[in-house]
Amino acid sequence: MSGEHILLIGPPGTAKSEVGRRMNKLISGTFFERLLTRFSVPEHLELKRRFRGLRLTKLRQNFIRKATGILCYMLLATSHTRTHTHAPAVPTLPQELFGPLSMRALEEDRYVRQTRGYLPEAEVAFIDEIFKANSAILNTLLTIINERQFDNGSTRERVPLLTVVGASNELPESEELDALYDRFLVRRQVHQVSAAGACCCARCLIFIM
């Protein structure tokens, strides 16, 4: 493998995700797969839920209260402008890609993620609808893809990533995604199998059997 990243553009049902899975089988490495959505929600609600029942300092209580208010405003402001896509109507949190925050570390005033089983520890990754990456995850995602490094709290860590297979039904519409598009040197347009192609595949299978 060259170590470069692959971008597949095409409609649903063209086996884009299968490319990532088969590439991972070639190296028997650690595989990570995720579907992104455009809508973003900060992690403060998750923090509030997990810290519920704990004795917090007044400063932390004020922080969570203000963050929750900002979130409610963002939800109201963006609910009228959301467009319908094939992706489910649920937000993509940074923790879905990079791992959840360590609650023990937060109690010690450290902002550290638990990355086991997530993108920072994957060797091959498949990210569907990659151009729906929101601002909450875009900068970190660019650093991982381009520099193979991940900022975990105050520490910058090397990641074992070999390649990312990105998939999308359409090309990026926003200029802020141009940098992400440029990270993929191998770009392919994929199409559904035609009727003639399906017949050819069936004949080949019969011949093999």
Number of C-alpha atoms within 10 A of each C-alpha: 8 6 10 15 19 19 23 26 19 19 16 14 10 15 14 23 19 12 14 23 17 12 18 20 12 9 11 11 15 17 20 21 18 17 17 22 22 19 20 22 18 18 17 17 15 15 14 17 9 11 16 10 8 7 9 12 8 8 8 12 14 12 12 16 13 12 16 17 10 13 17 11 10 14 13 10 11 11 10 8 8 11 9 8 10 9 14 10 13 12 16 22 21 22 18 15 22 22 19 18 21 14 17 11 14 14 11 8 9 15 15 19 18 16 18 12 14 20 29 27 20 21 19 27 27 27 23 23 22 26 24 21 23 21 15 16 17 18 13 17 22 17 13 20 21 14 12 17 19 21 15 18 13 9 9 10 14 14 17 17 22 18 23 25 26 23 26 20 18 14 16 15 10 9 9 12 18 13 12 19 18 11 16 19 11 12 16 12 12 15 15 13 12 9 9 9 11 12 12 12 13 12 12 11 10 9 8 7 6
